Amino acid sequence: MTLELGGNAVPLGTEVFGRLLCFHTAVFQRRTVFFVLLRKLSALCLKLLLQQQPVARDLRQISAALKMITDMERIGDQAEDIAEIVAFLGGRGTENSELLRDMARSTIRMVSGSVDAYVKHSEFFRECRNKKWREDEMRVANWGYDKASDEYTCPEGRALAFVGESSRVSGLGYESTVRVYECEDCSGCTRRAKCSKSADPDSPRKIQVNPTLNAFRSRASEMLRTETGSALRKRRSVDVETVFGDIKRNLGFTRFTLRGLEKVTLEWRLVATGHNIRKLFLAGRKKGKGAEGAMA
C-alpha cells in the first residue's frame, strides 16, 4: 500500500504542470496517508523486535522491512518536494513536462521492481511439493469464483454469497480486512463432514477471504517460479541459510538476552563478529595444514 501511495505521488508531481492547484493539493493529501502508514509499519516492526525477539529468517525480514520503510519515507519526501517546486513554477517550463513524465514513469517502474518479493510465503512449499493439499477440493482457493456476482461455488455446487466485511487484529496489532461469504442452505450436503467443523448441523458454511493477502501470495509464487526466482532461491540456501544455521546450531545462539533495539543490534553484531573470526581462524588453520602437507 505504501508503494502505491508513494508511486502515485511522483506522477502527480509532474502532472501538476497541466493542473496545478488540483494535483498539488492531492499530493499533500496522499502524503498524510502515506506517513500514517509508515508510522504504523515502523511501530509494528519495533513491537515484533521487542516482544518476540526474532532470530534467523524472522529477524532478516523485519530488518529488511525497516530499511524499506526508511527508503519509502525518503521517496515520499522527494515527491512532496517535486510538488512544491512545480507549484512554485506556476506552469512555466511546460515544454519539458513530457520528459518529466517519462522520468516519473521510469522511477515508478524502478521502485515497483525493487520491492517485488522473492521471499517464500508460508504456503509456497506446499504449493510446490504437496499435490494432495494443492488439489484438495475443500480448499477455498480451488472453489469457483464469479466476479460479476461476487459469489463462490463449493464442490457441492452451492453458492456462497458475500454478506459483509470483517476486521481482524492480530496479537501484534496488525489490522486486516476480510470478506465474509455464506451459503444460504447446506442441508443434505454430502460433504458436510469435510466442509464444516460446526457442531450445529443446520449452521450454514461461512468462509473468510483476504483478497489483499491472496494477491501478495499469488504474486510471490509467480515470481519465485521464474528463472530469476529459482536462481535466487538456490543461492539463498548457500549464502544465507548456512550462516544462520551455523550460528544457531553450532554456536547455540537461539535467543537474544538483551532488550531494546539498540542493545539487540549490538548483541547481534557481537555474535556476527564472533562467527566471522571463527571462520577466519578455521580458514587459516586449513591453509596452514595444506602448506605443511606440501612441504612434507
C-alpha positions as CSV (number, residue, x, y, z in Angstrom):
1,M,0.0,0.0,0.0
2,T,2.8,2.4,0.8
3,L,4.3,1.6,-2.6
4,E,1.1,2.5,-4.3
5,L,0.8,5.8,-2.4
6,G,4.4,6.7,-2.9
7,G,4.3,5.7,-6.6
8,N,1.2,7.8,-7.3
9,A,2.7,10.8,-5.6
10,V,5.6,11.0,-8.2
11,P,3.4,11.3,-11.3
12,L,1.1,13.7,-9.5
13,G,4.1,16.0,-9.0
14,T,4.8,16.1,-12.7
15,E,1.2,16.3,-13.9
16,V,0.9,19.4,-11.9
17,F,2.2,21.4,-14.9
18,G,-1.2,20.9,-16.5
19,R,-3.5,21.1,-13.5
20,L,-1.5,22.9,-10.8
21,L,-3.7,23.6,-7.8
22,C,-5.8,20.4,-8.0
23,F,-2.8,18.0,-8.2
24,H,-0.7,20.0,-5.7
25,T,-3.5,19.5,-3.1
26,A,-3.8,15.8,-4.0
27,V,-0.1,15.2,-3.4
28,F,-0.2,16.6,0.1
29,Q,-3.4,14.7,0.9
30,R,-1.7,11.5,-0.2
31,R,1.4,12.5,1.8
32,T,-0.7,12.5,5.1
33,V,-1.9,8.9,4.4
34,F,1.5,7.8,3.3
35,F,3.2,8.8,6.5
36,V,0.5,7.4,8.7
37,L,1.1,4.0,7.1
38,L,4.9,4.4,7.6
39,R,4.4,5.1,11.3
40,K,2.2,2.1,11.6
41,L,4.7,-0.2,9.9
42,S,7.6,1.2,11.9
43,A,5.6,0.6,15.2
44,L,4.7,-2.9,14.2
45,C,8.4,-3.8,13.3
46,L,9.6,-2.4,16.6
47,K,6.9,-4.3,18.5
48,L,8.0,-7.5,16.9
49,L,11.6,-6.9,17.8
50,L,10.9,-6.0,21.4
51,Q,8.2,-8.6,22.2
52,Q,9.1,-11.6,20.1
53,Q,12.9,-11.4,20.0
54,P,13.1,-12.8,16.4
55,V,16.2,-14.6,15.1
56,A,17.2,-16.0,11.7
57,R,14.6,-15.6,8.9
58,D,12.2,-13.6,11.0
59,L,14.9,-11.1,12.1
60,R,16.0,-10.7,8.5
61,Q,12.5,-10.0,7.3
62,I,11.9,-7.4,10.0
63,S,15.3,-5.7,9.3
64,A,14.6,-5.6,5.6
65,A,11.2,-4.0,6.3
66,L,12.7,-1.3,8.5
67,K,15.2,-0.5,5.8
68,M,12.4,-0.3,3.2
69,I,10.4,1.9,5.4
70,T,13.3,4.4,5.6
71,D,13.7,4.4,1.8
72,M,10.0,4.8,1.2
73,E,9.9,7.7,3.6
74,R,12.7,9.3,1.6
75,I,10.8,8.8,-1.7
76,G,7.7,10.4,-0.1
77,D,9.7,13.4,1.0
78,Q,11.1,13.8,-2.5
79,A,7.7,13.5,-4.2
80,E,6.5,16.3,-1.9
81,D,9.4,18.4,-2.8
82,I,8.6,17.9,-6.5
83,A,5.1,19.1,-6.0
84,E,6.2,22.2,-4.2
85,I,8.7,23.1,-7.0
86,V,6.1,22.5,-9.7
87,A,3.6,24.7,-7.8
88,F,6.2,27.4,-7.5
89,L,6.9,27.4,-11.2
90,G,3.3,28.2,-11.9
91,G,3.1,26.4,-15.2
92,R,6.4,27.7,-16.6
93,G,8.6,25.2,-18.4
94,T,5.8,23.0,-19.7
95,E,7.9,22.2,-22.8
96,N,9.8,19.8,-20.5
97,S,6.7,18.2,-18.9
98,E,6.8,15.2,-21.2
99,L,10.4,14.4,-20.3
100,L,9.5,14.7,-16.6
101,R,6.5,12.4,-17.1
102,D,8.8,9.8,-18.7
103,M,11.2,10.1,-15.8
104,A,8.4,9.7,-13.4
105,R,7.2,6.5,-15.1
106,S,10.7,5.1,-15.2
107,T,11.0,5.9,-11.5
108,I,7.8,4.1,-10.7
109,R,8.9,1.0,-12.6
110,M,12.2,1.0,-10.7
111,V,10.5,1.3,-7.3
112,S,7.9,-1.3,-8.2
113,G,10.7,-3.7,-9.3
114,S,12.7,-3.1,-6.2
115,V,10.0,-4.2,-3.8
116,D,8.8,-7.2,-5.8
117,A,9.0,-10.2,-3.4
118,Y,11.3,-13.2,-4.0
119,V,10.6,-14.4,-0.4
120,K,8.8,-17.6,0.1
121,H,5.5,-17.3,1.9
122,S,4.1,-19.8,4.3
123,E,2.2,-21.9,1.7
124,F,4.9,-21.9,-1.0
125,F,6.4,-25.3,-0.2
126,R,3.0,-27.0,0.0
127,E,2.1,-25.4,-3.4
128,C,5.2,-27.0,-5.0
129,R,5.5,-30.3,-3.2
130,N,2.2,-31.3,-1.7
131,K,-0.1,-32.4,-4.6
132,K,-2.8,-33.7,-2.3
133,W,-3.1,-30.4,-0.5
134,R,-2.7,-28.4,-3.7
135,E,-5.6,-30.2,-5.4
136,D,-7.8,-30.7,-2.3
137,E,-11.3,-29.8,-3.4
138,M,-12.2,-28.4,0.0
139,R,-9.5,-25.7,-0.2
140,V,-11.3,-22.4,-0.8
141,A,-8.6,-21.4,-3.3
142,N,-9.9,-24.3,-5.5
143,W,-13.5,-23.2,-5.4
144,G,-15.1,-21.4,-8.3
145,Y,-15.5,-17.6,-8.0
146,D,-17.8,-15.4,-10.1
147,K,-16.5,-11.9,-10.0
148,A,-19.7,-10.4,-11.5
149,S,-22.0,-11.8,-8.8
150,D,-19.2,-11.9,-6.1
151,E,-20.0,-15.5,-5.2
152,Y,-18.0,-18.6,-4.5
153,T,-19.2,-22.1,-5.5
154,C,-18.4,-25.0,-3.3
155,P,-17.6,-28.5,-4.6
156,E,-21.3,-29.4,-3.9
157,G,-22.3,-26.8,-6.4
158,R,-23.9,-24.4,-3.9
159,A,-23.3,-20.7,-3.9
160,L,-21.8,-18.7,-1.1
161,A,-22.8,-15.1,-1.4
162,F,-21.0,-12.1,0.0
163,V,-22.5,-10.9,3.3
164,G,-20.1,-8.3,4.5
165,E,-16.6,-7.4,5.7
166,S,-14.9,-8.0,9.0
167,S,-11.8,-6.5,10.5
168,R,-9.2,-8.6,12.4
169,V,-6.4,-7.5,14.6
170,S,-3.5,-9.9,15.2
171,G,-1.8,-10.3,18.6
172,L,0.9,-7.9,17.3
173,G,-1.6,-5.2,16.4
174,Y,-1.7,-5.7,12.6
175,E,-5.2,-4.9,11.3
176,S,-6.6,-6.6,8.2
177,T,-9.9,-6.7,6.4
178,V,-11.5,-10.0,5.2
179,R,-14.6,-10.5,3.1
180,V,-17.2,-13.0,4.5
181,Y,-19.2,-15.3,2.3
182,E,-22.1,-17.5,3.5
183,C,-24.0,-20.4,2.0
184,E,-27.8,-20.0,2.1
185,D,-28.6,-23.6,2.6
186,C,-26.2,-26.5,3.5
187,S,-28.9,-29.1,4.2
188,G,-28.4,-32.5,2.6
189,C,-24.8,-31.8,1.7
190,T,-22.8,-35.0,1.2
191,R,-19.5,-33.2,2.0
192,R,-20.8,-31.7,5.3
193,A,-18.4,-33.6,7.5
194,K,-15.3,-32.5,5.5
195,C,-16.5,-28.9,4.9
196,S,-17.7,-27.7,8.2
197,K,-16.5,-28.1,11.8
198,S,-19.6,-26.7,13.4
199,A,-21.5,-28.9,15.9
200,D,-24.8,-27.4,14.6
201,P,-25.9,-29.5,11.6
202,D,-28.1,-26.6,10.4
203,S,-25.5,-23.8,10.5
204,P,-24.5,-22.6,7.0
205,R,-20.9,-22.7,5.9
206,K,-19.0,-19.4,6.1
207,I,-15.7,-18.6,4.6
208,Q,-13.4,-15.6,5.0
209,V,-11.3,-14.3,2.1
210,N,-8.5,-11.8,2.3
211,P,-8.1,-10.6,-1.3
212,T,-5.0,-8.4,-0.5
213,L,-3.1,-11.3,1.1
214,N,-4.1,-13.7,-1.7
215,A,-2.8,-11.2,-4.3
216,F,0.5,-10.9,-2.5
217,R,0.9,-14.7,-2.3
218,S,0.0,-15.2,-5.9
219,R,2.5,-12.5,-6.9
220,A,5.2,-14.0,-4.8
221,S,4.5,-17.5,-6.1
222,E,4.6,-16.3,-9.6
223,M,8.0,-14.6,-9.2
224,L,9.5,-17.4,-7.2
225,R,8.8,-19.8,-10.1
226,T,10.6,-17.5,-12.7
227,E,14.2,-18.2,-13.7
228,T,15.4,-15.4,-11.6
229,G,13.4,-16.5,-8.6
230,S,14.7,-20.1,-8.9
231,A,18.3,-18.9,-9.1
232,L,17.8,-16.6,-6.0
233,R,16.3,-19.5,-4.0
234,K,19.2,-21.7,-4.8
235,R,21.7,-19.0,-3.9
236,R,19.9,-18.2,-0.7
237,S,20.4,-21.7,0.7
238,V,24.2,-21.3,0.2
239,D,24.8,-17.7,1.0
240,V,22.3,-17.1,3.9
241,E,20.8,-20.1,5.4
242,T,24.1,-21.9,6.2
243,V,25.3,-18.9,8.2
244,F,22.3,-18.6,10.4
245,G,22.1,-22.4,10.7
246,D,25.8,-22.4,11.9
247,I,25.1,-19.7,14.4
248,K,22.0,-21.3,15.8
249,R,23.1,-24.9,15.9
250,N,26.9,-24.8,16.4
251,L,27.2,-21.6,18.4
252,G,23.9,-22.2,20.3
253,F,22.6,-18.7,19.7
254,T,18.8,-19.0,19.5
255,R,17.5,-16.0,21.6
256,F,18.6,-12.5,22.4
257,T,19.4,-11.9,26.0
258,L,19.1,-8.1,25.9
259,R,16.2,-5.8,25.5
260,G,15.7,-2.7,23.3
261,L,16.6,-2.2,19.6
262,E,20.0,-0.6,20.2
263,K,21.1,-3.4,22.6
264,V,19.8,-6.1,20.4
265,T,21.7,-4.6,17.5
266,L,24.9,-4.6,19.5
267,E,24.4,-8.2,20.7
268,W,23.8,-9.3,17.1
269,R,27.0,-7.6,15.9
270,L,29.0,-9.3,18.6
271,V,27.6,-12.7,17.5
272,A,28.3,-11.9,13.8
273,T,31.8,-10.8,14.7
274,G,32.5,-14.0,16.6
275,H,31.2,-16.0,13.7
276,N,33.5,-14.2,11.2
277,I,36.6,-14.5,13.5
278,R,35.9,-18.3,13.8
279,K,35.7,-18.6,10.0
280,L,39.0,-16.7,9.6
281,F,40.6,-19.0,12.2
282,L,39.4,-22.2,10.6
283,A,40.4,-20.9,7.1
284,G,43.9,-20.0,8.3
285,R,44.3,-23.4,10.1
286,K,43.2,-25.2,7.0
287,K,45.6,-23.2,4.8
288,G,48.5,-23.9,7.3
289,K,47.8,-27.6,7.2
290,G,47.8,-27.5,3.4
291,A,51.2,-25.8,3.4
292,E,52.7,-28.3,5.8
293,G,51.4,-31.2,3.7
294,A,53.0,-29.6,0.6
295,M,56.4,-29.3,2.4
296,A,56.3,-32.9,3.6
